[in-house]
Amino acid sequence: MKGKTIDNKRIVKDGKTIQVAGKTFELYISKEVIARRVGELSREINRDFECRTVVLLCVLKGSFIFAADLIRC
């Protein structure tokens, strides 16, 4: 399989699995399912806090990616 190297770790994707540094991980939740749920959460927040200002605070390492997706929806 073809792949790319990031930070000296070879990454190979085939759509259902990903190999990183010789370890194979199986897809558990598709990106489409995640995107759909993030959109649902965004709509719920907009509905529940319609007339108020919402402040989103990310406290977990890596959570900024989720937060950015949530804000964009």
C-alpha positions as CSV (number, residue, x, y, z in Angstrom):
1,M,0.0,0.0,0.0
2,K,1.0,3.5,-0.7
3,G,1.2,5.9,2.2
4,K,2.8,9.0,3.6
5,T,5.2,9.7,6.4
6,I,4.5,12.2,9.2
7,D,6.8,12.7,12.1
8,N,8.7,9.5,11.1
9,K,5.5,7.5,11.3
10,R,4.3,5.9,8.1
11,I,0.5,6.3,7.6
12,V,-1.4,4.1,5.2
13,K,-5.2,4.3,4.7
14,D,-7.4,1.9,2.8
15,G,-10.8,3.4,3.7
16,K,-11.6,0.9,6.5
17,T,-8.3,0.7,8.3
18,I,-5.4,3.0,9.0
19,Q,-1.8,1.9,9.8
20,V,0.3,4.2,11.9
21,A,3.8,3.2,12.9
22,G,3.2,-0.4,12.2
23,K,-0.1,-0.6,14.2
24,T,-3.4,-1.2,12.4
25,F,-6.6,0.6,13.5
26,E,-10.1,-0.3,12.2
27,L,-12.7,2.4,11.3
28,Y,-15.3,2.5,14.1
29,I,-17.4,5.6,13.1
30,S,-17.3,7.0,9.6
31,K,-16.6,10.6,9.0
32,E,-20.0,11.0,7.5
33,V,-21.7,9.8,10.7
34,I,-19.6,12.1,12.8
35,A,-20.3,15.1,10.5
36,R,-24.0,14.4,10.6
37,R,-24.0,14.3,14.4
38,V,-21.9,17.4,14.7
39,G,-24.5,19.2,12.5
40,E,-27.3,17.9,14.7
41,L,-25.6,19.2,17.8
42,S,-25.0,22.5,16.2
43,R,-28.7,22.9,15.3
44,E,-29.7,21.9,18.9
45,I,-27.4,24.5,20.4
46,N,-28.7,27.1,18.0
47,R,-32.3,26.2,18.9
48,D,-31.7,26.1,22.7
49,F,-29.6,29.3,22.9
50,E,-31.3,31.2,20.1
51,C,-31.4,34.6,21.8
52,R,-28.2,34.3,23.8
53,T,-24.5,34.5,23.1
54,V,-22.7,31.1,23.3
55,V,-19.1,30.9,24.4
56,L,-17.4,27.6,23.5
57,L,-14.4,26.7,25.6
58,C,-12.2,23.7,24.5
59,V,-10.3,22.1,27.4
60,L,-9.1,18.7,26.0
61,K,-6.1,18.3,23.8
62,G,-7.3,18.0,20.2
63,S,-10.8,19.2,21.0
64,F,-10.3,22.4,18.9
65,I,-10.9,20.3,15.8
66,F,-14.3,19.3,17.0
67,A,-15.0,22.8,18.3
68,A,-14.1,24.3,14.9
69,D,-16.4,21.8,13.1
70,L,-19.2,22.6,15.6
71,I,-18.8,26.4,15.1
72,R,-18.8,26.1,11.3
73,C,-22.1,24.2,11.2
